[in-house]
Amino acid sequence: MDIAIVGTGYVGLTTGACIATLGHVVTCIDIDKAKIAGLEQGKLPLYETGLDELVTSERRSGRLRFTADLAAGVRGAGIVFVSVGTPPDLRGDVDLSYVRKAADDIAPHLSKGAVLVLKSTVPAGTARQIKRQISALGRNNPVASNPEFLREGSAVADFFNPDRIVVGADEPAAARSLASLYAPFEKHGVPVVVTSTVDAELAKYASNAFLALKIGFINEVADLCEQTGADVASVAACVGHDKRIGSAFLAPGPGFGGSCFPKDTRAFIATGRRFGANQTLVESLIRSNELRKRKLAGRILDHLARGSVVAVLGTAFKAGTDDMREAAALTIVPLLQQQGVKVKAHDPQCRTVGAKMLPAVSWHDDPYAAVADADAVVVLTEWPDYRTLDWRRIAASMRGRTLFDYRNLLEASAVAAHGLRYIGLGRPVSQPPAAAKNGSASTAGDWHDIAAAPY
């Protein structure tokens, strides 16, 4: 089957490359001619684990193509995916202008019987709106919803190992077409859930909202563990063994970020308000998620003197991606800088993006250069590379003695053995041996207004 995908962002490009491996000819379309030219030369506009290799392989096979000519790309395709941006508007709802414009542009070129599929994350009822929109243009093609459940950093693996595939179709022809596309997955036992377009659209938002709630919950449990002397890792393991709950998303951190959870939870709230069914749990979650970042900045400041130097390891919102949208670093770093703290940073993928988003930071290609002469080190992203750093070398090069591990990535006792005070989340503080030199002067109490400040 010939497949067209309009939009070559994170979702569109990943989906296109992965579908091509199933034996289909996939044409990825984008109005950005420079982006298309780069893709034709093998230059990806983003970093995603394993995607570069996959795109290169499928492009060489001839199954994956790129074009800025929408008419040529759509013509003859049996399925046309819309994978354009759905940014938030000023009210936190979804701006559907790109989706509507794509539908207008695609409609005249749809082949008879071709299915227009919304892969973009959209509010409940959008597919039916788009159906009416293209019908007004004289096109009777079915419109379906096929939400993606890809995690940034592991999107390729998630595509090939899904928990389920959701097909939202109000017309049998659309259901049959998408069922045929995903038949190889169903043969291997993956549930293909065929439902209405509204159900599929709402399921996407509900799924992300629930996962975000798990993150917010375990972060609050971590705070309680710190006060009671418990270890959140053990508590989470006990909770996660319950099959009704599961262990995923039960790791404390500096709050969720990225392109999905913040935007989707706000859109979920906006949808609830629009239909008179307020989502109060999620509303509270968004407030607590932002407050958490401020509180963690305050913890760092409590251990520093003014004019100190902090080294931040990891600025991406999570490992495996160069995405810094709504990353904890974008809140924590400015708060440190506002109090006169100098910030040095390293991230294996984010230097180019980070230099634009955090221009007052001193960026380093080498983590050891970033930590040299620092009064404190903060691990903000769980990059595996940081697990294998030489902490003896780091301790020797630092001026201070404090390490904040805001991902619980490291072995606390091993870090402390090298003379560093280890402060994680939801676990006891590990102190260095008594012989280790004292760290920077503490100014505890000077910074508590950081957490209470409006956001």
HELIX and SHEET records of a PDB file:
HELIX    1   1 TYR A   10  ALA A   20  1                                  11    
HELIX    2   2 LYS A   33  GLU A   40  1                                   8    
HELIX    3   3 LEU A   51  SER A   61  1                                  11    
HELIX    4   4 LEU A   70  VAL A   74  1                                   5    
HELIX    5   5 SER A   97  ILE A  106  1                                  10    
HELIX    6   6 ALA A  107  HIS A  109  5                                   3    
HELIX    7   7 THR A  126  SER A  135  1                                  10    
HELIX    8   8 ALA A  155  PHE A  160  1                                   6    
HELIX    9   9 PRO A  172  LEU A  181  1                                  10    
HELIX   10  10 ALA A  183  LYS A  187  1                                   5    
HELIX   11  11 THR A  197  THR A  228  1                                  32    
HELIX   12  12 VAL A  232  GLY A  240  1                                   9    
HELIX   13  13 PHE A  261  ARG A  274  1                                  14    
HELIX   14  14 THR A  280  ASP A  302  1                                  23    
HELIX   15  15 ALA A  329  GLN A  338  1                                  10    
HELIX   16  16 ARG A  351  MET A  357  1                                   7    
HELIX   17  17 PRO A  367  VAL A  371  1                                   5    
HELIX   18  18 PRO A  384  THR A  388  5                                   5    
HELIX   19  19 TRP A  391  SER A  397  1                                   7    
HELIX   20  20 ALA A  412  ALA A  416  1                                   5    
HELIX   21  21 ASP A  449  ALA A  452  1                                   4    
SHEET    1   A 8 LEU A  64  THR A  67  0                                        
SHEET    2   A 8 VAL A  25  ILE A  29  1                                        
SHEET    3   A 8 ASP A   2  VAL A   6  1                                        
SHEET    4   A 8 ILE A  79  VAL A  82  1                                        
SHEET    5   A 8 VAL A 115  LEU A 118  1                                        
SHEET    6   A 8 VAL A 143  SER A 145  1                                        
SHEET    7   A 8 ILE A 165  ALA A 169 -1                                        
SHEET    8   A 8 VAL A 192  THR A 195  1                                        
SHEET    1   B 6 SER A 362  TRP A 363  0                                        
SHEET    2   B 6 LYS A 342  HIS A 346  1                                        
SHEET    3   B 6 VAL A 309  LEU A 313  1                                        
SHEET    4   B 6 ALA A 376  VAL A 379  1                                        
SHEET    5   B 6 THR A 402  ASP A 405  1                                        
SHEET    6   B 6 ARG A 421  ILE A 423  1                                        
END                                                                             
